[in-house]
Amino acid sequence: MSIEKQTIENLATLARLAVDDERVDEISQRLGSVLELVDQLQAADTSGLSGLDHPLNETQRLREDEVNKPNMREEFQAIAPDTENNLYLVPKVID
Amino acid sequence: MHNLTITELIDGLKNRVFSSTEITQHFLARIKNLDSEFNSLITLTENQALEAAKTADQQLAAGNAPELCGVPIVHKDIFCTEGVRTSCGSKMLDNFVPPYDATVVANFRNSGAVMLGKTNMDEFAMGSSNETSFYGPVKNPWSTDSVPGGSSGGSAAAIAARLAPGATATDTGGSIRQPAALCGITGLKPTYGRVSRWGMIAFASSLDQGGPMARTAEDCALLLNCMASYDDKDSTCIDRSVPNYSAHLGDSLKGLRIGIPKEYFSEGLNSGTEQAVRESLAEYEKLGAELVEISLPNTGLSVPAYYVIAPAEASANLSRFDGVRYGHRCDDPKDLEDLYRRTRAEGFGDEVQRRILIGTYCLSAGYYDAYYAKAQQVRQLIRQDFVQAFEKVDLIMGPTCPSPAFKFGAKGNDPVAMYLEDIYTISTNLAGLPGMSLPCGMVDNKPVGLQIIGNYFEEARMLNAAHQFQQVTDWHQLAPAGIES
């Protein structure tokens, strides 16, 4: 099973990955073999079953909406590629 | 000194046979002399280690030493360490120095343990051979042309080579148990939610679980006592008291019912591995346990379910690596889209990119129900298999992996062949159950692992069974050639 080039390009766009043309064939073939493997799932009878979201059926815990962490902005921004005035810098988005 | 277990090191430290500074210097010297051959560490933290050892020696002298005071350990490079580079085996995080400690790391620090360094691993924990690390593969100390297993291959190899007596590791589909088996050491993946995932770089959040590695079950119990804790910073952590995992190691196994899943002894299992496992099970009978044949009929679906769920969760988790806040950023991006796409293409290796693409496919419009929703239902089937089995038995045992360590490159071109390496370990992650591996034999001079699977929160019973086995066998005491002295 191989996957069409167009599908790989769509996936790469969704996943924000740059994929060179020369890698498309290899990726298509490898993804195809993994999808063949996971297609075995379709044969399983799962009628009436809910999905398992947490192995112990725990639900997400909630807490009071109050500040309980120190502000570490300086520490976090010190390891960022580019910052200015406490903001993270990226290439210009709008003119 | 490096042949002593953690239990023996603690005794020696308390009785002033040696100081923490002495053993720390000893292990640091071994790493510097020997690790060029194994590549088990990415970062050595010599100065911090000597500083921590000095503090430990003061605490020991003052008589207020915490549990693991002065004991040297290594952390898998997936756990954030304040001020120490945490790479996750990836170029993406080659320059990442976290401003905080993971909860697990903080627990060890508070326990007085001395961090020697950070261990090598498959990139973002995606792999079963350690071949996907940006820092090069780890070599198996038993046979340097073979893989150590993965993804916690660096932690396992470091212990096998006596470069550290204990380590932290993580397990998403077998990443503690499989390398433990291939390197001839003992490792335990706890129940999902037992150990905090805060500060542990996420791969597949509903499967990831941290756990200890050491040479013996007794040492794993000591490490788990420190690692396991309730942590409100991890919303999936279970609020349940932590027992003393060392308390029941000495209990008799008389009357213990051990389930033997027939699906774990089918096609694809190496005959030498099978023989070693069966001989170990006979040993358990001698210890008074009863063997019961059971069936886990949906075992065959575990690998396909895993390779939907893990990549799907990974594709979401790894979207945070975008070149904006930390980690790698490409040079001269022409616009924001270019920044994202080139940063990620340059920063992630091939296997990681492949899994992101698969996960994106499984989660994309029109495919979600057929893949992700279906896999989550199959997960329920797998969990039910175990629930039914544990109505009849106390523990489940079988091989950890289908064969001993394979050679580098042996499974390089076929991702599915590599994925099947985890066939016996993946179902416990899908069900959230605890599992461990301990050495139980040798095939062609390479170690074989026996897997023990327990019911939820039954880590103490698993450790008890493993410890009793290690009282009557010496597989866990064997060392690779050239490492003994």
Interface residues (C-beta under 8 A of the other chain):
Chain A: T7 I8 L11 A12 L14 A15 R16 L17 A18 V19 I27 R30 L31 S33 V34 L35 E36 L37 V38 D39 Q40 L41 Q42 A44 T46 L49 S50 G51 L52 D53 H54 P55 L56 E58 Q60 R61 R63 M72 E75 F76 A78 I79 A80 P81 D82 Y88 V90 P91 K92 V93
Chain B: N95 F96 V97 P99 Y100 T191 Y192 G193 S206 D232 S235 T236 I238 N298 G300 L301 V303 P304 A305 Y307 V308 S315 S319 D322 G323 V324 R325 Y326 R329 P333 K334 D335 L336 E337 D338 L339 Y340 R341 R342 R344 A345 F348 Q353 R354 I356 L357 I358 T360 Y361 C362 S364 A370 Y371 A373 K374 A375 Q376 Q377 V378 R379 Q380 L381 R383 D414 P415 V416 Y419 L430 A431 G432 L433 Y456
